[in-house]
Amino acid sequence: MAATISNLSFLAKSRALSRPSSSSLSWLERPKTSSTICMSMPSSSSSSSSSSMSLPLATPLIKDNESLIKFLRQPLVLPHEVDDSTKRRELLERTRKELELNAEKPLEALKMIDIIQRLGLSYHFEDDINSILTGFSNISSQTHEDLLTASLCFRLLRHNGHKINPDIFQKFMDNNGKFKDSLKDDTLGMLSLYEASYLGANGEEILMEAQEFTKTHLKNSLPAMAPSLSKKVSQALEQPRHRRMLRLEARRFIEEYGAENDHNPDLLELAKLDYNKVQSLHQMELSEITRWWKQLGLVDKLTFARDRPLECFLWTVGLLPEPKYSGCRIELAKTIAILLVIDDIFDTHGTLDELLLFTNAIKRWDLEAMEDLPEYMRICYMALYNTTNEICYKVLKENGWSVLPYLKATWIDMIEGFMVEAEWFNSDYVPNMEEYVENGVRTAGSYMALVHLFFLIGQGVTEDNVKLLIKPYPKLFSSSGRILRLWDDLGTAKEEQERGDLASSIQLFMREKEIKSEEEGRKGILEIIENLWKELNGELVYREEMPLAIIKTAFNMARASQVVYQHEEDTYFSSVDNYVKALFFTPCF
């Protein structure tokens, strides 16, 4: 994410200055590129082979924002069927009827729901899916469940916000509290239990035991598996489904599902049509964002600032994958783009005196506060002031809520976090790890984004939960933001070291734990992330305060951060450039 302290001397002041040509992704450092799109993701050759007609890809390689702006002026060329709304409606109705028919057959219904969700189609069937899952919520009384069905039911119920107790797995355990060895012969059941275990919260020992048991056995069994099963298991071991970025998973799974002998042709066709329709929506959203960004003219005046609306939008799709959140994505992308400029002011351009003036002006939040600022700061201040007030107006118009105090407070909190970093740098102060991470969550924009989306989404807002948006922020926000902060460091630490920068959570962790090996330090950070995921999962278990919509958004923030920052060549996805092409510019055929 945006501002991160970059040097332990302390902290060489600027990533952006030392790497002016890098295309930092909204809240992140840009990963290295790779020639592959993703594991099992359709390429131009593989995707065309599965189509009944051979069509060239209609999209050029988008190398920069200028190319993007030119490209978005052109109409998207897709097969005629993509715009065939009648065909799509027919397929939706067939799928809905099939869901109804399967409702009385637990395993068939659960498998179909799982496939629909992985294909990115579940937003069409929310009521149908919730109705079916509600009927399964008393699974503990169904003694006939096998491991596959029980595990799949547990995962889907918890993932979709339904109450389910892991005690349902006790019947698969022996008197010593261990899973029975006989389960090892059921590879699909073991894989399903492995996936379910990643939704475990703190204190759910059964799921911790399930994860260790299944992971060990699946790894050991890989050489003896059939190629198709081995591929599925390998992908799960690399990245469990619970932590995958939803739109990228839909893109990847469309090809995987199409290669299965028993796939439903209607469901596959619907997934492709729908993917392309949503992609067209994203292109319209990008057009709106780039038009706004050009009219704002911020980087024309502040030439040192990053000009990356496309990458900002990628993050919004990660946080809000459902098409219905189109307006929310546009508004959030605006806030991230301005955040990047403010980050660059603090990191590369402003003097300490100027930064103090800017911080005080933001805290005052009125136009007269601009008068004492340098000209370049006035422009940025005005852009932030107007954009935030416009978002407040839209929320007021749509829902009748006056939210300026809450949005303003998150910006002030973030700016104060930037100021803390500047003071650390100027006084050579070395924070401890807790200070560093908590302040890093503030400056990364995690709290700002989630508070804005709480009101922009507008679901489940009450007088009681609105009060939770004042510092200290909800644990839900903190856990998600910390996962992002730590993945940011894991993804950029080597690059920063090569430039001579030293500070990140990895180095601070090594220092506090007296660890000399960076590999051990990274392993320690990964363990912290695992514990943070358990905290997040607890929000699904004890969902009492925050609306489910914002809980899902916080989960999506954690998912997106891992996908973006875990960018070694042998990982789930390999290049942010390729995410952008696959999500926004390469249709599914």
C-alpha positions as CSV (number, residue, x, y, z in Angstrom):
1,M,0.0,0.0,0.0
2,A,1.0,3.6,-0.2
3,A,3.3,4.9,2.4
4,T,5.6,2.5,4.1
5,I,8.7,3.5,6.0
6,S,11.6,2.6,3.8
7,N,14.8,2.7,5.7
8,L,16.1,1.8,9.2
9,S,18.9,4.4,9.3
10,F,16.1,5.4,9.9
11,L,14.3,4.8,6.7
12,A,15.6,6.2,3.5
13,K,13.0,8.6,2.6
14,S,11.8,7.5,-0.6
15,R,10.8,4.6,-2.6
16,A,9.1,6.7,-5.2
17,L,12.1,9.0,-5.6
18,S,14.6,6.2,-5.8
19,R,12.5,4.5,-8.4
20,P,10.8,7.2,-10.4
21,S,9.9,5.0,-13.3
22,S,8.2,2.2,-11.3
23,S,4.5,1.8,-11.6
24,S,3.5,1.4,-8.0
25,L,0.2,-0.2,-7.7
26,S,-2.1,2.0,-5.6
27,W,-1.2,0.7,-2.1
28,L,1.8,-1.4,-3.3
29,E,5.2,-1.7,-4.8
30,R,5.1,-3.1,-8.3
31,P,6.1,-6.8,-8.6
32,K,8.5,-8.1,-11.2
33,T,6.9,-9.1,-14.4
34,S,6.6,-12.5,-15.9
35,S,5.6,-14.0,-19.2
36,T,2.7,-16.1,-17.8
37,I,-0.7,-14.8,-16.8
38,C,-1.4,-17.2,-14.0
39,M,-1.5,-20.8,-13.1
40,S,-4.1,-22.4,-15.5
41,M,-5.3,-19.1,-16.6
42,P,-6.5,-19.0,-20.3
43,S,-3.9,-17.6,-22.7
44,S,-4.7,-16.4,-26.2
45,S,-4.0,-19.8,-27.6
46,S,-5.6,-22.0,-25.0
47,S,-8.7,-20.0,-24.7
48,S,-9.4,-19.9,-28.4
49,S,-9.0,-23.6,-28.7
50,S,-12.0,-24.2,-26.4
51,S,-14.3,-22.0,-28.4
52,S,-16.4,-23.2,-31.2
53,M,-15.2,-20.4,-33.4
54,S,-11.6,-19.1,-33.8
55,L,-11.4,-15.4,-33.0
56,P,-8.4,-13.2,-32.5
57,L,-8.1,-11.4,-29.2
58,A,-9.5,-8.0,-29.6
59,T,-7.3,-6.3,-27.0
60,P,-3.9,-4.9,-27.4
61,L,-1.1,-5.0,-24.8
62,I,-1.7,-2.1,-22.4
63,K,1.7,-0.8,-21.4
64,D,0.8,2.4,-19.6
65,N,-2.0,4.7,-18.7
66,E,-1.7,6.8,-21.8
67,S,-2.2,3.6,-23.9
68,L,-5.1,2.7,-21.6
69,I,-6.8,6.0,-22.2
70,K,-6.4,5.7,-26.0
71,F,-7.7,2.1,-25.9
72,L,-10.7,2.9,-23.8
73,R,-11.9,5.3,-26.5
74,Q,-12.3,2.3,-28.8
75,P,-15.3,0.0,-28.6
76,L,-14.6,-3.5,-27.3
77,V,-14.8,-6.1,-30.0
78,L,-16.4,-9.3,-28.7
79,P,-18.3,-12.2,-30.3
80,H,-21.9,-11.4,-30.9
81,E,-23.0,-13.9,-28.3
82,V,-21.5,-11.8,-25.5
83,D,-24.1,-9.1,-26.1
84,D,-26.9,-11.6,-26.5
85,S,-28.8,-10.8,-23.3
86,T,-31.6,-13.2,-24.3
87,K,-29.2,-16.2,-24.3
88,R,-27.8,-15.1,-21.0
89,R,-31.2,-14.8,-19.4
90,E,-32.1,-18.3,-20.6
91,L,-28.9,-19.8,-19.1
92,L,-29.5,-18.0,-15.9
93,E,-33.0,-19.4,-15.7
94,R,-31.8,-22.9,-16.5
95,T,-29.2,-22.7,-13.8
96,R,-31.7,-21.5,-11.2
97,K,-34.1,-24.4,-12.0
98,E,-31.2,-26.8,-11.7
99,L,-30.3,-25.4,-8.3
100,E,-33.9,-25.9,-7.2
101,L,-33.9,-29.5,-8.4
102,N,-30.7,-30.2,-6.5
103,A,-31.8,-28.6,-3.3
104,E,-32.9,-31.9,-1.8
105,K,-29.7,-33.7,-2.8
106,P,-27.0,-32.3,-0.3
107,L,-23.8,-33.2,-2.1
108,E,-25.1,-32.3,-5.6
109,A,-26.5,-29.0,-4.3
110,L,-23.3,-28.1,-2.4
111,K,-21.1,-29.0,-5.4
112,M,-23.2,-26.8,-7.7
113,I,-23.1,-23.9,-5.3
114,D,-19.3,-24.2,-5.0
115,I,-18.9,-24.2,-8.8
116,I,-21.2,-21.2,-9.2
117,Q,-19.3,-19.2,-6.7
118,R,-15.9,-20.1,-8.2
119,L,-17.1,-19.2,-11.6
120,G,-18.0,-15.7,-10.3
121,L,-21.8,-16.2,-10.9
122,S,-23.1,-16.3,-7.3
123,Y,-24.3,-12.7,-7.4
124,H,-27.1,-13.8,-9.7
125,F,-28.3,-16.5,-7.2
126,E,-27.8,-15.0,-3.8
127,D,-31.3,-15.7,-2.5
128,D,-31.3,-19.2,-3.9
129,I,-27.9,-20.1,-2.5
130,N,-28.8,-18.6,1.0
131,S,-32.0,-20.5,1.0
132,I,-30.3,-23.8,0.3
133,L,-27.5,-23.2,2.7
134,T,-29.9,-22.2,5.5
135,G,-31.5,-25.7,5.0
136,F,-28.1,-27.3,5.5
137,S,-27.2,-25.3,8.6
138,N,-28.3,-28.1,10.9
139,I,-25.8,-30.5,9.3
140,S,-24.7,-31.7,12.8
141,S,-27.9,-33.8,13.0
142,Q,-27.3,-35.5,9.7
143,T,-25.3,-38.5,10.8
144,H,-25.0,-39.9,7.3
145,E,-22.6,-37.2,6.1
146,D,-19.3,-38.4,4.5
147,L,-16.1,-36.4,4.8
148,L,-16.5,-34.7,1.4
149,T,-20.0,-33.5,2.1
150,A,-19.5,-32.4,5.6
151,S,-16.3,-30.5,4.8
152,L,-17.9,-28.8,1.7
153,C,-21.0,-27.9,3.7
154,F,-18.9,-26.4,6.5
155,R,-16.8,-24.3,4.2
156,L,-19.7,-23.0,2.2
157,L,-21.8,-22.2,5.2
158,R,-19.1,-20.3,7.0
159,H,-17.8,-18.6,3.9
160,N,-21.3,-17.2,3.2
161,G,-21.8,-16.0,6.8
162,H,-24.0,-18.9,8.2
163,K,-23.4,-20.3,11.7
164,I,-21.6,-23.7,11.7
165,N,-19.7,-25.4,14.5
166,P,-16.5,-27.4,13.7
167,D,-17.8,-30.1,16.1
168,I,-19.4,-31.7,13.1
169,F,-16.0,-33.2,12.3
170,Q,-15.7,-35.0,15.6
171,K,-17.3,-38.2,14.2
172,F,-14.2,-38.4,11.9
173,M,-11.8,-38.4,14.8
174,D,-10.7,-41.2,17.2
175,N,-10.7,-41.3,21.0
176,N,-7.4,-39.5,21.1
177,G,-8.7,-36.4,19.3
178,K,-6.9,-37.3,16.0
179,F,-8.4,-37.7,12.6
180,K,-8.8,-41.4,11.7
181,D,-6.1,-42.9,9.4
182,S,-8.8,-44.5,7.3
183,L,-9.7,-41.1,5.9
184,K,-6.5,-41.0,4.0
185,D,-8.0,-43.2,1.4
186,D,-10.6,-40.6,0.6
187,T,-8.4,-38.0,-1.3
188,L,-11.3,-35.8,-2.4
189,G,-12.7,-35.8,1.1
190,M,-9.2,-34.9,2.5
191,L,-8.9,-32.1,0.0
192,S,-12.3,-30.8,1.0
193,L,-11.4,-30.9,4.7
194,Y,-8.1,-29.2,3.9
195,E,-10.0,-26.3,2.2
196,A,-12.5,-26.1,5.1
197,S,-9.7,-25.9,7.7
198,Y,-8.6,-22.5,6.4
199,L,-11.8,-21.0,7.7
200,G,-10.8,-21.8,11.3
201,A,-10.8,-19.1,14.0
202,N,-8.7,-18.9,17.1
203,G,-9.5,-21.6,19.6
204,E,-11.0,-24.0,17.0
205,E,-8.5,-26.8,17.6
206,I,-10.4,-29.3,15.5
207,L,-9.7,-27.2,12.4
208,M,-6.1,-26.7,13.3
209,E,-5.7,-30.4,13.6
210,A,-7.6,-30.9,10.3
211,Q,-5.2,-28.6,8.5
212,E,-2.1,-30.3,9.8
213,F,-3.5,-33.7,9.1
214,T,-4.7,-33.0,5.6
215,K,-1.7,-30.9,4.5
216,T,0.8,-33.6,5.5
217,H,-1.1,-36.4,3.8
218,L,-1.9,-34.5,0.6
219,K,1.8,-33.5,0.2
220,N,2.9,-37.0,0.7
221,S,0.3,-38.5,-1.7
222,L,1.0,-36.1,-4.6
223,P,3.3,-38.4,-6.5
224,A,0.7,-41.2,-6.6
225,M,-2.2,-39.1,-7.8
226,A,-3.6,-38.9,-11.3
227,P,-2.4,-35.8,-13.1
228,S,-5.7,-33.9,-13.0
229,L,-6.1,-34.6,-9.3
230,S,-2.5,-33.8,-8.6
231,K,-2.9,-30.4,-10.3
232,K,-6.0,-29.5,-8.1
233,V,-4.2,-30.6,-4.9
234,S,-1.0,-28.7,-5.8
235,Q,-3.0,-25.5,-6.4
236,A,-4.8,-25.9,-3.1
237,L,-1.6,-26.4,-1.2
238,E,-0.1,-23.4,-2.9
239,Q,-3.2,-21.2,-2.2
240,P,-6.4,-22.4,-0.5
241,R,-9.6,-21.2,-2.0
242,H,-10.5,-19.1,1.0
243,R,-7.6,-16.7,0.3
244,R,-8.0,-16.3,-3.5
245,M,-8.9,-13.0,-5.1
246,L,-12.4,-13.7,-6.4
247,R,-12.4,-12.3,-9.9
248,L,-9.0,-13.7,-10.7
249,E,-10.2,-17.1,-9.4
250,A,-13.2,-16.9,-11.7
251,R,-11.0,-16.2,-14.6
252,R,-8.7,-19.2,-13.7
253,F,-11.5,-21.6,-12.9
254,I,-13.4,-21.0,-16.1
255,E,-10.7,-22.8,-18.0
256,E,-10.3,-25.5,-15.4
257,Y,-14.0,-26.2,-15.3
258,G,-14.2,-26.3,-19.1
259,A,-11.5,-29.0,-19.1
260,E,-13.5,-31.3,-16.8
261,N,-15.2,-34.2,-18.6
262,D,-18.4,-33.8,-16.5
263,H,-18.8,-30.0,-16.7
264,N,-22.2,-28.5,-17.4
265,P,-22.0,-26.9,-20.9
266,D,-24.8,-24.4,-20.0
267,L,-23.0,-23.3,-16.8
268,L,-19.7,-22.9,-18.6
269,E,-21.3,-20.9,-21.4
270,L,-23.0,-18.7,-18.9
271,A,-19.7,-18.1,-17.0
272,K,-18.0,-16.9,-20.2
273,L,-20.8,-14.7,-21.2
274,D,-21.0,-13.2,-17.7
275,Y,-17.3,-12.7,-17.4
276,N,-17.2,-10.7,-20.6
277,K,-20.2,-8.7,-19.6
278,V,-18.6,-7.8,-16.3
279,Q,-15.4,-7.0,-18.1
280,S,-17.2,-4.5,-20.3
281,L,-18.6,-2.9,-17.1
282,H,-15.1,-2.6,-15.7
283,Q,-13.9,-0.9,-18.9
284,M,-16.7,1.6,-18.6
285,E,-15.7,2.2,-15.0
286,L,-12.1,2.7,-16.1
287,S,-13.2,5.2,-18.7
288,E,-15.0,7.2,-15.9
289,I,-12.0,7.0,-13.6
290,T,-9.4,8.1,-16.3
291,R,-11.7,10.9,-17.4
292,W,-12.0,12.2,-13.8
293,W,-8.3,11.8,-13.3
294,K,-7.4,13.8,-16.5
295,Q,-9.8,16.5,-15.6
296,L,-8.5,16.7,-12.1
297,G,-5.0,17.4,-13.5
298,L,-3.3,16.7,-10.3
299,V,-0.2,15.1,-11.7
300,D,0.1,17.7,-14.4
301,K,0.8,20.2,-11.7
302,L,2.6,17.8,-9.3
303,T,5.0,16.2,-11.8
304,F,6.7,14.2,-9.0
305,A,3.5,12.3,-8.2
306,R,2.5,8.9,-9.4
307,D,0.0,8.7,-12.3
308,R,-1.6,5.3,-11.8
309,P,-5.4,5.2,-12.0
310,L,-5.4,1.8,-13.7
311,E,-3.6,0.1,-10.8
312,C,-5.8,1.9,-8.3
313,F,-8.8,0.4,-10.0
314,L,-7.3,-3.1,-9.8
315,W,-7.4,-2.9,-6.0
316,T,-11.0,-1.8,-6.0
317,V,-12.0,-4.9,-8.1
318,G,-10.2,-7.0,-5.5
319,L,-12.1,-5.4,-2.7
320,L,-15.5,-5.2,-4.4
321,P,-15.8,-8.0,-7.0
322,E,-19.6,-7.9,-7.4
323,P,-20.9,-5.9,-10.4
324,K,-23.5,-4.1,-8.2
325,Y,-20.7,-2.1,-6.5
326,S,-19.7,-0.3,-9.7
327,G,-20.2,3.2,-8.2
328,C,-18.3,2.2,-5.0
329,R,-15.3,1.1,-7.1
330,I,-15.2,4.4,-8.9
331,E,-15.3,6.4,-5.8
332,L,-12.8,4.3,-4.0
333,A,-10.4,4.4,-6.9
334,K,-10.5,8.2,-6.7
335,T,-9.5,8.2,-3.0
336,I,-6.6,5.8,-3.7
337,A,-5.3,7.9,-6.5
338,I,-5.3,11.0,-4.3
339,L,-3.7,9.0,-1.5
340,L,-0.8,8.1,-3.7
341,V,-0.2,11.8,-4.4
342,I,-0.2,12.6,-0.7
343,D,2.1,9.6,-0.1
344,D,4.6,11.1,-2.6
345,I,4.4,14.5,-1.0
346,F,5.4,13.0,2.3
347,D,7.9,10.6,0.9
348,T,9.7,12.6,-1.8
349,H,8.9,16.2,-1.9
350,G,7.8,18.0,1.2
351,T,10.1,19.5,3.8
352,L,9.3,18.7,7.4
353,D,8.0,22.3,8.0
354,E,5.8,22.0,4.9
355,L,4.5,18.6,5.9
356,L,3.6,20.0,9.4
357,L,1.7,22.9,7.7
358,F,-0.1,20.4,5.4
359,T,-1.1,18.1,8.4
360,N,-2.5,21.1,10.3
361,A,-4.5,22.2,7.3
362,I,-6.0,18.8,6.9
363,K,-6.9,18.7,10.6
364,R,-8.7,22.1,10.2
365,W,-10.6,20.9,7.0
366,D,-11.6,24.2,5.6
367,L,-10.6,26.2,2.6
368,E,-9.0,29.0,4.6
369,A,-6.6,26.4,5.9
370,M,-5.0,26.4,2.4
371,E,-3.7,29.9,2.6
372,D,-0.4,29.1,4.3
373,L,0.4,26.2,2.1
374,P,2.9,26.1,-0.8
375,E,1.1,26.1,-4.2
376,Y,1.7,22.4,-4.9
377,M,0.1,21.5,-1.5
378,R,-2.8,23.7,-2.2
379,I,-3.7,21.8,-5.3
380,C,-3.5,18.5,-3.6
381,Y,-5.5,19.8,-0.6
382,M,-8.2,21.1,-2.9
383,A,-8.4,17.8,-4.8
384,L,-8.8,15.9,-1.5
385,Y,-11.3,18.4,0.0
386,N,-13.5,18.4,-3.1
387,T,-13.4,14.7,-3.8
388,T,-14.3,13.8,-0.2
389,N,-17.1,16.3,-0.1
390,E,-18.5,14.9,-3.3
391,I,-18.5,11.4,-1.9
392,C,-20.3,12.7,1.2
393,Y,-22.9,14.4,-1.0
394,K,-23.5,11.1,-2.9
395,V,-24.0,9.2,0.3
396,L,-26.3,11.9,1.6
397,K,-28.3,11.9,-1.6
398,E,-28.7,8.1,-1.7
399,N,-29.1,7.2,2.0
400,G,-29.7,10.4,3.9
401,W,-26.6,10.0,6.0
402,S,-24.2,12.9,6.9
403,V,-20.9,11.1,6.9
404,L,-18.3,13.9,6.5
405,P,-17.2,13.6,10.1
406,Y,-16.2,10.0,9.7
407,L,-14.5,10.3,6.3
408,K,-12.7,13.4,7.4
409,A,-11.5,11.7,10.6
410,T,-10.0,8.8,8.6
411,W,-8.0,11.2,6.4
412,I,-6.8,13.1,9.4
413,D,-5.7,9.9,11.1
414,M,-3.8,8.8,8.0
415,I,-2.1,12.2,7.5
416,E,-1.1,12.1,11.1
417,G,0.4,8.7,10.5
418,F,2.4,10.1,7.6
419,M,3.6,12.8,9.9
420,V,4.7,10.3,12.5
421,E,6.9,8.6,9.8
422,A,8.4,11.9,8.8
423,E,9.3,12.6,12.4
424,W,10.8,9.2,12.8
425,F,12.9,9.8,9.8
426,N,14.1,13.2,10.9
427,S,14.9,12.1,14.5
428,D,16.5,8.8,13.5
429,Y,14.0,7.1,15.7
430,V,13.7,3.3,15.2
431,P,10.2,2.1,16.2
432,N,9.5,-1.3,17.6
433,M,7.6,-3.7,15.4
434,E,4.1,-3.0,16.9
435,E,4.6,0.8,16.4
436,Y,5.7,0.2,12.8
437,V,2.9,-2.1,11.8
438,E,0.1,-0.2,13.4
439,N,1.2,3.1,12.0
440,G,1.8,1.3,8.6
441,V,-1.8,0.2,8.6
442,R,-2.9,3.8,9.0
443,T,-0.6,5.1,6.2
444,A,-1.4,2.2,3.9
445,G,-5.0,3.5,3.6
446,S,-6.6,0.4,5.0
447,Y,-8.7,2.2,7.6
448,M,-9.5,5.0,5.1
449,A,-10.7,2.6,2.4
450,L,-12.9,0.4,4.7
451,V,-14.6,3.4,6.4
452,H,-15.4,4.9,3.0
453,L,-16.7,1.6,1.8
454,F,-18.8,1.1,4.9
455,F,-20.9,4.1,3.9
456,L,-20.6,3.7,0.1
457,I,-21.9,0.1,0.3
458,G,-24.5,1.2,2.8
459,Q,-25.8,-2.2,3.8
460,G,-26.5,-2.9,7.5
461,V,-25.6,0.6,8.7
462,T,-27.0,1.3,12.2
463,E,-26.4,3.9,14.8
464,D,-24.6,1.4,16.9
465,N,-22.1,0.1,14.3
466,V,-21.4,3.6,13.0
467,K,-20.0,4.4,16.4
468,L,-17.3,1.7,15.8
469,L,-15.8,3.7,13.0
470,I,-14.0,6.0,15.4
471,K,-10.5,5.1,16.7
472,P,-9.7,2.5,17.8
473,Y,-11.0,1.0,14.6
474,P,-12.8,-2.4,14.6
475,K,-10.5,-5.4,15.0
476,L,-11.9,-6.5,11.6
477,F,-10.3,-3.5,9.9
478,S,-7.1,-3.8,11.9
479,S,-6.6,-7.5,11.1
480,S,-7.2,-7.1,7.4
481,G,-4.9,-4.0,7.3
482,R,-2.1,-5.8,9.1
483,I,-2.2,-8.7,6.7
484,L,-1.9,-6.2,3.9
485,R,1.0,-4.3,5.6
486,L,2.9,-7.5,6.3
487,W,2.4,-8.9,2.8
488,D,3.6,-5.6,1.4
489,D,6.9,-6.0,3.3
490,L,7.2,-9.7,2.3
491,G,6.8,-8.7,-1.4
492,T,9.1,-5.7,-1.4
493,A,11.8,-6.4,1.2
494,K,14.4,-7.9,-1.2
495,E,13.9,-5.1,-3.7
496,E,14.4,-2.5,-1.0
497,Q,17.5,-4.2,0.4
498,E,19.1,-4.2,-3.1
499,R,18.6,-0.4,-3.1
500,G,20.2,-0.1,0.3
501,D,17.0,0.3,2.3
502,L,16.8,-1.7,5.5
503,A,13.5,-1.2,7.2
504,S,10.4,-3.4,7.1
505,S,8.5,-5.6,9.5
506,I,10.9,-8.4,8.6
507,Q,14.0,-6.6,9.8
508,L,12.2,-5.2,12.9
509,F,11.0,-8.7,13.7
510,M,14.5,-10.2,13.3
511,R,15.9,-7.4,15.5
512,E,13.4,-8.0,18.3
513,K,13.6,-11.8,18.2
514,E,17.4,-11.7,17.7
515,I,17.2,-13.7,14.5
516,K,20.0,-13.5,12.0
517,S,18.5,-15.4,9.1
518,E,16.2,-13.4,6.8
519,E,14.5,-16.7,5.9
520,E,13.6,-17.3,9.5
521,G,12.4,-13.7,9.7
522,R,10.1,-14.1,6.7
523,K,8.8,-17.4,8.2
524,G,8.0,-15.5,11.4
525,I,6.1,-12.9,9.5
526,L,4.1,-15.6,7.7
527,E,3.2,-17.1,11.0
528,I,1.9,-13.7,12.2
529,I,-0.2,-13.5,9.0
530,E,-1.6,-17.0,9.7
531,N,-2.7,-15.8,13.2
532,L,-4.3,-12.7,11.7
533,W,-6.3,-14.8,9.3
534,K,-7.7,-16.7,12.3
535,E,-8.7,-13.4,13.8
536,L,-10.4,-12.5,10.6
537,N,-12.2,-15.8,10.4
538,G,-13.5,-15.1,13.9
539,E,-15.5,-12.3,12.4
540,L,-17.5,-14.9,10.4
541,V,-17.9,-17.0,13.6
542,Y,-19.0,-14.2,15.9
543,R,-20.6,-11.9,13.4
544,E,-22.6,-9.5,15.7
545,E,-21.4,-5.9,15.2
546,M,-20.4,-5.3,11.6
547,P,-22.5,-5.9,8.5
548,L,-21.7,-9.0,6.4
549,A,-21.0,-6.8,3.4
550,I,-18.1,-4.9,5.0
551,I,-16.8,-8.1,6.6
552,K,-16.5,-9.6,3.1
553,T,-14.8,-6.5,1.9
554,A,-12.2,-6.7,4.7
555,F,-11.6,-10.3,3.8
556,N,-11.2,-9.3,0.1
557,M,-8.6,-6.7,1.1
558,A,-6.5,-9.4,2.8
559,R,-7.0,-11.7,-0.2
560,A,-5.9,-9.0,-2.7
561,S,-2.8,-8.2,-0.7
562,Q,-1.6,-11.7,-0.8
563,V,-2.3,-12.2,-4.5
564,V,-0.5,-9.0,-5.4
565,Y,2.5,-9.2,-3.1
566,Q,3.2,-13.0,-3.3
567,H,4.7,-12.6,-6.7
568,E,7.5,-15.0,-7.1
569,E,7.4,-16.9,-10.4
570,D,6.1,-20.2,-8.9
571,T,3.2,-18.7,-7.0
572,Y,-0.5,-18.5,-7.7
573,F,-0.4,-15.5,-10.0
574,S,2.8,-14.1,-11.3
575,S,2.5,-10.6,-12.5
576,V,0.3,-7.6,-11.7
577,D,0.5,-6.6,-15.4
578,N,-1.1,-9.9,-16.3
579,Y,-3.9,-9.6,-13.7
580,V,-4.8,-6.3,-15.4
581,K,-4.9,-7.8,-18.9
582,A,-6.8,-10.8,-17.8
583,L,-9.4,-9.0,-15.7
584,F,-10.0,-5.9,-17.9
585,F,-8.8,-6.5,-21.5
586,T,-8.8,-10.2,-22.5
587,P,-12.3,-11.6,-23.1
588,C,-13.1,-15.3,-22.3
589,F,-13.9,-17.4,-25.4
